[in-house]
């Protein structure tokens, strides 16, 4: 993975925010990587087992973890924005969270702007793990979208 791919992230208030530049990529391609099964598998490692833009369900199974996250698409503006809710199936008592992904055109590609939250007393303990997760996976997304080889990554 290219070490130059840097995620800017911060936990401010009840929300985690992360941003990353994606050169040579259109905003629509950035968003498609979150709802097209083949693309999602390449960078996130999960199996999208729903058709989010058709049925509204956002269900991703992570075989390596033996876990499934489940939610709903709550907003989609083609080429601009995707918002979905999610919660782990194995943690039914923990309130789900919201992820909003914005793709903003830049002079040489796109910038991904992600918001994840809102965190409450019950969910705040997971915020740092989510931050670390996005800091790991968003550079993989950039590499996928810019056609870098991910096959050597664990």
C-alpha positions as CSV (number, residue, x, y, z in Angstrom):
1,X,0.0,0.0,0.0
2,X,1.2,3.5,-0.8
3,X,2.4,5.1,2.5
4,X,1.7,8.6,1.0
5,X,-2.0,8.0,1.3
6,X,-2.8,9.9,4.5
7,X,-6.1,10.0,6.3
8,X,-6.9,13.1,8.2
9,X,-9.2,12.1,11.1
10,X,-10.5,13.5,14.3
11,X,-13.1,12.7,16.9
12,X,-15.0,15.9,17.7
13,X,-18.0,15.9,19.9
14,X,-20.2,12.9,19.0
15,X,-18.8,12.4,15.5
16,X,-15.7,10.9,14.0
17,X,-14.6,12.7,10.8
18,X,-12.1,11.4,8.2
19,X,-10.9,12.8,4.9
20,X,-8.6,11.5,2.2
21,X,-7.6,12.7,-1.3
22,X,-8.2,10.3,-4.2
23,X,-6.3,11.5,-7.3
24,X,-7.5,10.6,-10.8
25,X,-10.9,9.4,-9.5
26,X,-14.4,10.8,-10.1
27,X,-16.7,11.3,-7.1
28,X,-19.2,8.7,-8.5
29,X,-16.5,6.1,-8.5
30,X,-15.7,6.8,-4.8
31,X,-19.3,6.3,-3.8
32,X,-19.7,3.2,-6.0
33,X,-16.9,1.5,-3.9
34,X,-19.3,1.6,-1.0
35,X,-22.3,0.0,-2.7
36,X,-21.0,-2.2,-5.6
37,X,-20.2,-5.7,-4.2
38,X,-17.0,-6.3,-6.3
39,X,-15.5,-3.0,-5.4
40,X,-16.3,-3.2,-1.8
41,X,-14.8,-6.6,-1.4
42,X,-11.5,-5.4,-3.0
43,X,-10.8,-2.7,-0.4
44,X,-13.0,-3.5,2.7
45,X,-12.8,-7.2,2.6
46,X,-16.5,-7.7,3.2
47,X,-19.3,-9.4,1.2
48,X,-22.1,-7.1,0.3
49,X,-25.1,-9.4,0.6
50,X,-27.7,-6.8,-0.3
51,X,-28.4,-4.3,-3.1
52,X,-28.3,-1.1,-1.2
53,X,-29.6,1.2,-4.0
54,X,-32.4,-1.2,-4.9
55,X,-33.8,-2.5,-1.7
56,X,-32.3,0.0,0.8
57,X,-30.7,-2.7,3.0
58,X,-27.0,-2.3,3.7
59,X,-25.7,-5.7,4.8
60,X,-22.0,-6.6,4.8
61,X,-20.7,-10.0,6.0
62,X,-17.0,-10.1,7.1
63,X,-16.1,-13.8,6.8
64,X,-12.7,-13.3,8.4
65,X,-14.4,-11.9,11.5
66,X,-17.4,-14.2,11.4
67,X,-19.6,-11.1,11.8
68,X,-22.2,-9.2,9.8
69,X,-23.1,-5.5,9.9
70,X,-26.6,-4.6,9.0
71,X,-28.3,-1.3,8.3
72,X,-30.2,0.8,5.8
73,X,-29.3,3.4,3.2
74,X,-31.0,6.6,4.4
75,X,-29.7,8.9,1.7
76,X,-28.1,8.7,-1.7
77,X,-27.3,11.6,-4.0
78,X,-25.6,10.1,-7.1
79,X,-22.0,11.2,-7.4
80,X,-22.2,13.2,-4.2
81,X,-23.3,11.4,-1.0
82,X,-24.2,8.1,0.5
83,X,-25.5,7.7,4.1
84,X,-26.2,4.4,5.8
85,X,-26.9,3.1,9.3
86,X,-25.2,0.1,10.7
87,X,-24.9,-2.2,13.7
88,X,-23.3,-5.6,14.3
89,X,-25.7,-8.5,14.4
90,X,-23.8,-10.0,17.3
91,X,-24.4,-6.8,19.4
92,X,-28.2,-6.3,19.2
93,X,-28.3,-4.2,22.4
94,X,-25.9,-1.6,21.2
95,X,-27.4,1.4,19.3
96,X,-26.5,1.5,15.7
97,X,-24.4,4.3,14.1
98,X,-24.6,6.4,10.9
99,X,-21.9,6.7,8.2
100,X,-22.1,9.5,5.7
101,X,-19.7,9.4,2.8
102,X,-19.3,12.6,0.7
103,X,-17.3,12.6,-2.5
104,X,-16.2,16.1,-3.5
105,X,-14.6,16.9,-6.8
106,X,-11.1,18.4,-6.7
107,X,-8.7,19.7,-9.3
108,X,-7.1,16.3,-9.8
109,X,-9.7,13.8,-8.6
110,X,-11.9,13.7,-5.5
111,X,-11.8,14.1,-1.8
112,X,-13.7,11.6,0.4
113,X,-15.2,13.1,3.5
114,X,-16.6,10.6,6.0
115,X,-18.6,11.2,9.1
116,X,-19.3,8.3,11.6
117,X,-21.5,8.6,14.7
118,X,-23.2,10.0,16.6
119,X,-21.5,8.4,19.6
120,X,-23.3,8.2,22.9
121,X,-22.1,7.0,26.3
122,X,-22.9,3.5,25.3
123,X,-21.0,3.6,21.9
124,X,-18.2,6.1,22.6
125,X,-15.8,3.2,23.6
126,X,-15.8,2.0,20.0
127,X,-14.9,5.4,18.5
128,X,-11.1,4.9,18.6
129,X,-11.4,1.5,17.0
130,X,-13.6,2.9,14.2
131,X,-11.0,5.7,13.7
132,X,-8.2,3.2,13.4
133,X,-10.3,1.1,11.1
134,X,-11.0,4.0,8.7
135,X,-7.3,5.0,8.9
136,X,-6.4,1.5,7.7
137,X,-9.2,0.9,5.1
138,X,-9.5,4.4,3.4
139,X,-5.9,4.2,2.0
140,X,-6.8,0.7,0.7
141,X,-9.8,2.3,-1.0
142,X,-7.6,4.9,-2.6
143,X,-5.2,2.2,-3.8
144,X,-8.1,0.2,-5.2
145,X,-9.5,3.2,-7.0
146,X,-6.2,4.2,-8.4
147,X,-5.5,0.6,-9.4
148,X,-2.7,-0.3,-7.0
149,X,-2.1,-4.0,-6.2
150,X,-3.9,-5.0,-3.0
151,X,-3.1,-8.7,-3.3
152,X,-0.1,-8.5,-1.0
153,X,-1.9,-6.7,1.8
154,X,-3.1,-8.7,4.8
